[in-house]
Amino acid sequence: MKSLLPLSLLCVSLSALADVRVSLPDEVTVLSPGNGRLDGRQLVFANGVGQALLQYDGVEESRSGSDSDKHWRSRPAVIRVAAADKTLALAGLPSRVADKATFAKQPAWTLEEITGQALPFEQDELKVNGMQVGVDWNAALAGYNRDGGKAALGLGSTQTAVPVAAGSLESQLQQLFLRADPSLKRRFIGWAANQL
């Protein structure tokens, strides 16, 4: 049991390193996290290719109450990003009220690293006819991927991962494996074979 602890700690530490986090402004609604997950106001993807379905909802707050607020909503937008171990921010949103209507018609988001450097990504509109009340956005995104849009995930895209400091992680894994007893080695090999 003691030999399982180091291996477990390694797996936990690897999973903490192996993700891409995208901070979202308040004006952005996540319709579907795609192959990621939501953590507060952040989208979290595994390293590799991540995809989500977003919508811009710019608001001009009324002085007389929230019933009189003006909203500018974009059509649903699919974003696809390829990255590893990055903390990013979705940016490029308008701050002036005059620009919100224009942005809602054609959102031009940017993804920025902590340093302010832009990271390239794909963005495409998800066309939805009629009212958008009660739409299954996960199914709509899956349909978009089947149809092969500009920001679609290919069949193998979710499996393609960008390597994470492979040299150091591999050596740590080798050291833990060599310290394990024969039965733990067999269990680990069985587990690893099932992950391929």
Buried (B, 14 or more C-beta within 10 A) or exposed (E): EEBEEBBEEBEEEBEEEBBBBBBBEEBBBBBBBBBBEEEEEBBBBBBBBBBBBBBBBBBEEEEEEEEEEEEBBBBBBBBBBBBBEBEBBBEBBBEEEEEBEEBBEEBEBBBBEEEEEEBEBBBBBBEBEEEBEEBEBEEBBBEBBEEEBEBBBEEEBBEEEBEBEEEEBEEBBEEBBEEBEEEBBEEBEEEEEEEE
